[in-house]
Amino acid sequence: MSKLILFNKPFGVLCQFSDDGSGKPTLKTFIDVPDVYPAGRLDTDSEGLLLLTADGRLQAQITEPRFKMPKTYLAQVEGVPNQEALNALARGVLLKDGMTRPAQARLLPEPELWPRHPPIRQRAATPTSWLELTIHEGKNRQVRRMTAAVGFPTLRLVRVQIGAWQLGDLAPGQWRWAEPMTFKR
């Protein structure tokens, strides 16, 4: 039986177990389980669902683009995206490293999330809004680059689902065991 951990990575935490000398907390601060490693990454400024496993095959199935594992994010963006921006995200966006695959994108009412520390920057003259984006690849900082490319920079990013695994009610810094799934090639 493969071990699989669902972890709610807080803002400001490095997505690795080793200290890089920056003084930022690492996964080791929260998870004292030997021989598990992240299946994918979340940048330090992003929050939410991170999967960890000791099973290299499962790790590859979660992270490799050929398996097209959907990843769903809640993105608080600067401004209010119009239908043209949502359509562009749905078609795929041209980034410096190539075209993204099409994404599902929709505007959301403000979700019920934990407060972020530190809070995002607020500008009195610029409203913010929330998007739900589901992507099927994992380019570096992809969601942030996609929303910026359509004119709506991401201020806060929370991953809430990877495949069938959901963040659910896990509080920041908490983790739980989960059942691995089997994949078809």
C-alpha positions as CSV (number, residue, x, y, z in Angstrom):
1,M,0.0,0.0,0.0
2,S,1.4,3.4,-1.0
3,K,1.5,6.2,1.5
4,L,-0.2,9.4,0.4
5,I,-0.5,12.5,2.4
6,L,-2.8,15.5,1.7
7,F,-1.3,18.7,3.1
8,N,-2.6,22.2,3.3
9,K,0.6,24.2,2.6
10,P,0.5,27.6,4.2
11,F,1.7,30.8,2.5
12,G,5.4,31.4,2.9
13,V,6.4,27.7,3.3
14,L,9.0,26.2,1.0
15,C,7.8,23.1,-0.9
16,Q,10.8,21.0,0.3
17,F,12.0,19.3,3.4
18,S,15.5,20.8,3.5
19,D,16.3,24.4,4.6
20,D,17.6,26.6,1.8
21,G,19.2,29.1,4.3
22,S,16.4,31.6,3.8
23,G,14.9,31.0,7.2
24,K,11.5,30.2,5.7
25,P,9.6,27.2,7.1
26,T,9.8,23.9,5.2
27,L,7.6,20.9,4.9
28,K,9.7,19.4,7.8
29,T,8.1,22.0,10.1
30,F,4.7,20.4,9.6
31,I,5.2,16.8,8.5
32,D,7.3,14.3,10.5
33,V,6.8,11.3,8.3
34,P,10.0,9.6,6.8
35,D,10.5,8.9,3.2
36,V,7.7,11.0,1.6
37,Y,8.3,13.6,-1.0
38,P,6.1,16.2,-2.8
39,A,4.3,15.1,-5.9
40,G,4.5,18.4,-7.6
41,R,5.2,21.8,-6.2
42,L,3.5,25.0,-5.0
43,D,5.6,28.1,-5.0
44,T,6.3,29.8,-1.6
45,D,3.6,32.5,-2.3
46,S,0.9,29.9,-3.1
47,E,-1.2,28.0,-0.6
48,G,-3.3,24.9,-0.5
49,L,-3.3,21.2,-1.5
50,L,0.0,19.5,-1.8
51,L,0.3,15.7,-2.2
52,L,3.3,13.8,-0.7
53,T,4.1,10.1,-1.3
54,A,6.9,7.6,-1.0
55,D,5.7,5.9,-4.2
56,G,7.8,7.1,-7.2
57,R,5.3,5.7,-9.7
58,L,2.4,7.4,-8.1
59,Q,4.4,10.6,-7.9
60,A,5.0,10.5,-11.6
61,Q,1.4,9.8,-12.4
62,I,0.4,12.9,-10.4
63,T,3.0,15.2,-11.9
64,E,3.8,14.1,-15.4
65,P,1.8,16.1,-18.1
66,R,1.1,12.9,-20.1
67,F,-1.4,11.8,-17.4
68,K,-3.2,15.2,-17.7
69,M,-4.1,15.2,-13.9
70,P,-6.5,18.2,-13.4
71,K,-5.4,20.7,-10.8
72,T,-8.0,23.2,-9.6
73,Y,-7.1,26.6,-8.1
74,L,-8.9,29.6,-6.6
75,A,-7.1,32.7,-7.7
76,Q,-7.8,36.2,-6.3
77,V,-7.0,38.5,-9.1
78,E,-6.6,42.3,-9.5
79,G,-9.7,43.6,-11.3
80,V,-12.7,41.8,-12.6
81,P,-12.0,39.6,-15.6
82,N,-14.5,40.0,-18.5
83,Q,-15.8,37.2,-20.8
84,E,-13.0,37.9,-23.3
85,A,-10.3,37.1,-20.6
86,L,-12.2,34.0,-19.4
87,N,-12.5,32.8,-23.1
88,A,-8.7,33.3,-23.5
89,L,-8.0,31.2,-20.5
90,A,-10.3,28.5,-21.8
91,R,-8.6,28.4,-25.2
92,G,-5.0,28.5,-23.7
93,V,-2.7,31.4,-23.3
94,L,0.6,32.0,-25.0
95,L,3.4,32.3,-22.4
96,K,7.1,32.8,-23.0
97,D,7.6,29.0,-22.8
98,G,4.8,28.2,-25.2
99,M,1.1,27.8,-25.3
100,T,-0.8,26.5,-22.3
101,R,-3.4,23.7,-22.7
102,P,-7.0,24.9,-22.5
103,A,-8.2,25.5,-18.9
104,Q,-11.6,25.7,-17.3
105,A,-12.1,29.2,-15.9
106,R,-15.0,30.9,-14.2
107,L,-15.7,33.8,-11.9
108,L,-16.7,32.9,-8.4
109,P,-18.1,34.8,-5.4
110,E,-15.5,35.3,-2.7
111,P,-14.8,31.8,-1.3
112,E,-14.7,31.0,2.4
113,L,-11.0,30.7,3.1
114,W,-8.7,31.1,6.1
115,P,-7.1,34.6,6.4
116,R,-3.7,34.9,4.7
117,H,-0.8,36.1,6.8
118,P,0.4,38.6,5.7
119,P,-2.8,39.7,3.9
120,I,-2.7,40.6,0.2
121,R,-2.1,44.1,-0.8
122,Q,-5.3,46.2,-1.3
123,R,-5.7,49.1,-3.6
124,A,-8.6,51.4,-2.9
125,A,-9.2,52.2,-6.5
126,T,-8.8,48.6,-7.8
127,P,-11.3,45.9,-7.1
128,T,-10.4,42.2,-6.7
129,S,-12.3,39.1,-7.8
130,W,-12.0,35.4,-7.6
131,L,-11.5,32.8,-10.4
132,E,-11.7,29.1,-10.3
133,L,-9.2,27.7,-12.8
134,T,-8.6,24.0,-13.6
135,I,-5.4,23.2,-15.6
136,H,-4.1,19.9,-16.9
137,E,-0.4,20.7,-16.9
138,G,2.1,22.3,-14.4
139,K,4.4,24.8,-16.0
140,N,6.3,26.9,-13.4
141,R,4.0,29.5,-11.8
142,Q,1.5,28.8,-14.6
143,V,-1.7,30.1,-13.1
144,R,-0.1,33.3,-12.1
145,R,1.4,33.8,-15.6
146,M,-1.9,32.9,-17.3
147,T,-3.9,35.4,-15.3
148,A,-1.3,38.1,-15.8
149,A,-1.2,37.4,-19.6
150,V,-4.9,38.2,-19.9
151,G,-4.5,41.4,-17.8
152,F,-5.5,40.3,-14.3
153,P,-2.5,39.6,-12.1
154,T,-3.0,37.0,-9.3
155,L,-2.8,38.3,-5.8
156,R,-3.6,35.1,-3.9
157,L,-3.5,31.5,-5.2
158,V,-4.9,28.5,-3.4
159,R,-4.9,25.0,-4.9
160,V,-8.0,23.1,-3.8
161,Q,-8.0,19.9,-5.8
162,I,-5.6,17.5,-7.6
163,G,-7.4,14.8,-9.6
164,A,-10.0,13.4,-7.2
165,W,-8.2,14.5,-4.0
166,Q,-9.6,17.6,-2.5
167,L,-8.4,20.0,0.2
168,G,-11.7,19.9,2.0
169,D,-11.6,21.2,5.5
170,L,-7.9,20.9,6.1
171,A,-6.6,24.0,7.9
172,P,-3.3,25.5,6.9
173,G,-0.4,23.4,8.2
174,Q,-2.6,20.3,8.7
175,W,-2.2,17.0,6.9
176,R,-4.0,13.7,6.7
177,W,-3.5,10.3,5.1
178,A,-5.5,9.5,1.9
179,E,-6.0,6.6,-0.3
180,P,-4.0,6.5,-3.5
181,M,-5.9,5.9,-6.8
182,T,-5.0,3.7,-9.6
183,F,-4.4,5.2,-13.0
184,K,-4.9,4.1,-16.6
185,R,-2.1,4.8,-19.1
